[in-house]
Amino acid sequence: MKQNFPLMIPGANTSDGPLEILAPFDRSLIATTDTADAPAVEKALETAYSLFRDRKNWLSIPKRIEVLENAAEMMEQRFDDLAIEAAREGGKPLNDSKVEVTRAIDGLNLCIETLRTEAGEEIPMGLNAASMGRMAFTRSEPIGVVVAVSAFNHPLNLIVHQVAPAVATGCPVIVKPAEDTPISCFRFVEILREAGLPDEWCQALTVKDLNVATKLVTDERVGFFSFIGSARVGWMLRSQLAPGTRCALEHGGAAPVIVAEDADLEDGIPLLAKGGFYHAGQVCVSVQRIFAHESIATTVAEKLVAEAGKMKVGDPVLAETDIGPLIRPGEVDRVHEWVTEAVEAGAKRLCGGEKYSDTCYAPTVLVDPPDDVRVSNSEIFGPVVCVYSCSNIEEALQRANSLPVAFQAAVFTKNIDTALQAYTQLDASAVMVNDHTAFRVDWMPFAGLKQSGLGVGGIPHTMHDMQIKKMMVVRSSQL
């Protein structure tokens, strides 16, 4: 009998029925979860807000550090189980899921390091007659109830990025994982509770009714809303937030890479293939659009095809798998529709362009799809890489910057001036030089620009967002 995960809302005694969790590779039933109805959501909000309003019983910093340290140790002990579950429910191959678990554990340690090293500041006083005899400083306090809505593609690490900073900063948190991948979230919340976090401080739920989810997000008791998902949903929810609710939105992009004439292709092509086909392209900064100098564009595309040919598509829980399934069969159909549209419009298909199965899509390389087809102007979120021939870097930059999304970008070159030109002129929050666009470590800023998001991710930056800087001004004759 498959495991059922109950709502992690203390005191909730109603639900909206079960939700089935299916493995994306073979569509087998993994587990079920109870789903929250309106009374359950109200109970979660009431509990979290009551905790925040009871300042005398806020969790102390030593307690928060203890919980995070214990949780990190437990995750180390359960490393293999967490990796297998994440691979099975999300479809990311096992080797990459192991990297995800490692990052998640490091995320907890980053929270601890940030708590120990970041502090308030002294505000200068005594600079004029009005400020004489005064001293001022700030310290951090939790911003309020955090509601986190997450995505499917990194089912453990995204939850850690949203929940662990809330725990670290002392914010009561309610987390709603993606309905496709809630198991890793529930496991992490279980670990936090075993690690000593009182149940009420971190609640987890799934929903069937989108109106219930909207009620959770837009309630006036929410202090901070953390969202990872599609731009359409993220901007819509932001428009409905209660007055005063702060938020951070992380959406996707269509990451551009510029490959200059002098690029080291032997070094760069394996990186571009990994960045484009990793997790079947279901990454918000996945390599999607490669603008290569016309003298090497054909070579770039052919070498990408060779790399794609080395990658094994299949069951994500097997160690030899490089590319797993898309999250749902409907996504396979969508990706194939986009690729077919591009080919019919004039793109050259060098490899792939076909369904590997009902749940997997073959790694695909397209050359020069028109600018007005969806693989060129929208986020593919599938294992498809497009290579465009450009006559010079100015053309490449213009085409790279032509979309209303901007996240991470990259340039491959041996010339420092070319690298700096790309860094200066690309619409991007980060530009990688001689590396793929999906590079990330979890202490660096991670931010979507334009329609790609709002605010800055990364553990320390998220902790900053979940706190206020509260100032005290002291007047004394002894100053």
Rosetta blueprint (number, residue, H / E / L):
1 M L
2 K L
3 Q E
4 N E
5 F E
6 P L
7 L L
8 M E
9 I L
10 P L
11 G L
12 A L
13 N L
14 T L
15 S L
16 D L
17 G L
18 P E
19 L E
20 E E
21 I E
22 L E
23 A L
24 P L
25 F L
26 D L
27 R L
28 S L
29 L E
30 I E
31 A E
32 T E
33 T E
34 D E
35 T E
36 A L
37 D L
38 A H
39 P H
40 A H
41 V H
42 E H
43 K H
44 A H
45 L H
46 E H
47 T H
48 A H
49 Y H
50 S H
51 L H
52 F H
53 R H
54 D L
55 R H
56 K H
57 N H
58 W L
59 L L
60 S L
61 I H
62 P H
63 K H
64 R H
65 I H
66 E H
67 V H
68 L H
69 E H
70 N H
71 A H
72 A H
73 E H
74 M H
75 M H
76 E H
77 Q H
78 R L
79 F H
80 D H
81 D H
82 L H
83 A H
84 I H
85 E H
86 A H
87 A H
88 R H
89 E H
90 G H
91 G L
92 K L
93 P L
94 L H
95 N H
96 D H
97 S H
98 K H
99 V H
100 E H
101 V H
102 T H
103 R H
104 A H
105 I H
106 D H
107 G H
108 L H
109 N H
110 L H
111 C H
112 I H
113 E H
114 T H
115 L H
116 R H
117 T H
118 E L
119 A L
120 G L
121 E L
122 E E
123 I E
124 P L
125 M L
126 G L
127 L L
128 N L
129 A H
130 A H
131 S H
132 M L
133 G L
134 R E
135 M E
136 A E
137 F E
138 T E
139 R E
140 S E
141 E E
142 P E
143 I L
144 G L
145 V E
146 V E
147 V E
148 A E
149 V E
150 S L
151 A L
152 F L
153 N L
154 H L
155 P L
156 L L
157 N H
158 L H
159 I H
160 V H
161 H H
162 Q H
163 V H
164 A H
165 P H
166 A H
167 V H
168 A H
169 T H
170 G L
171 C L
172 P L
173 V E
174 I E
175 V E
176 K E
177 P L
178 A L
179 E L
180 D L
181 T L
182 P L
183 I H
184 S H
185 C H
186 F H
187 R H
188 F H
189 V H
190 E H
191 I H
192 L H
193 R H
194 E H
195 A L
196 G L
197 L L
198 P L
199 D H
200 E H
201 W H
202 C E
203 Q E
204 A E
205 L L
206 T E
207 V L
208 K L
209 D L
210 L H
211 N H
212 V H
213 A H
214 T H
215 K H
216 L H
217 V H
218 T H
219 D L
220 E L
221 R L
222 V E
223 G E
224 F E
225 F E
226 S E
227 F E
228 I E
229 G L
230 S L
231 A H
232 R H
233 V H
234 G H
235 W H
236 M H
237 L H
238 R H
239 S H
240 Q L
241 L L
242 A L
243 P L
244 G L
245 T L
246 R E
247 C E
248 A E
249 L E
250 E E
251 H L
252 G L
253 G L
254 A L
255 A E
256 P E
257 V E
258 I E
259 V E
260 A L
261 E L
262 D L
263 A L
264 D L
265 L H
266 E H
267 D H
268 G H
269 I H
270 P H
271 L H
272 L H
273 A H
274 K H
275 G H
276 G H
277 F H
278 Y H
279 H H
280 A H
281 G H
282 Q L
283 V L
284 C L
285 V L
286 S L
287 V E
288 Q E
289 R E
290 I E
291 F E
292 A E
293 H E
294 E L
295 S L
296 I L
297 A H
298 T H
299 T H
300 V H
301 A H
302 E H
303 K H
304 L H
305 V H
306 A H
307 E H
308 A H
309 G H
310 K L
311 M L
312 K L
313 V E
314 G L
315 D L
316 P L
317 V L
318 L L
319 A L
320 E L
321 T L
322 D L
323 I E
324 G L
325 P L
326 L L
327 I L
328 R L
329 P H
330 G H
331 E H
332 V H
333 D H
334 R H
335 V H
336 H H
337 E H
338 W H
339 V H
340 T H
341 E H
342 A H
343 V H
344 E H
345 A L
346 G L
347 A L
348 K E
349 R E
350 L E
351 C E
352 G L
353 G L
354 E L
355 K E
356 Y L
357 S L
358 D L
359 T L
360 C L
361 Y E
362 A L
363 P L
364 T E
365 V E
366 L E
367 V E
368 D L
369 P L
370 P L
371 D L
372 D L
373 V L
374 R H
375 V H
376 S H
377 N H
378 S L
379 E L
380 I L
381 F L
382 G L
383 P L
384 V E
385 V E
386 C E
387 V E
388 Y E
389 S E
390 C E
391 S L
392 N L
393 I H
394 E H
395 E H
396 A H
397 L H
398 Q H
399 R H
400 A H
401 N L
402 S L
403 L L
404 P L
405 V E
406 A E
407 F L
408 Q E
409 A E
410 A E
411 V E
412 F E
413 T L
414 K L
415 N L
416 I H
417 D H
418 T H
419 A H
420 L H
421 Q H
422 A H
423 Y H
424 T H
425 Q H
426 L L
427 D L
428 A L
429 S L
430 A E
431 V E
432 M E
433 V E
434 N L
435 D L
436 H L
437 T L
438 A L
439 F L
440 R L
441 V L
442 D L
443 W L
444 M L
445 P L
446 F E
447 A L
448 G L
449 L E
450 K E
451 Q L
452 S L
453 G E
454 L E
455 G L
456 V L
457 G E
458 G L
459 I H
460 P H
461 H H
462 T H
463 M H
464 H H
465 D H
466 M L
467 Q E
468 I E
469 K E
470 K E
471 M E
472 M E
473 V E
474 V E
475 R E
476 S L
477 S L
478 Q L
479 L L
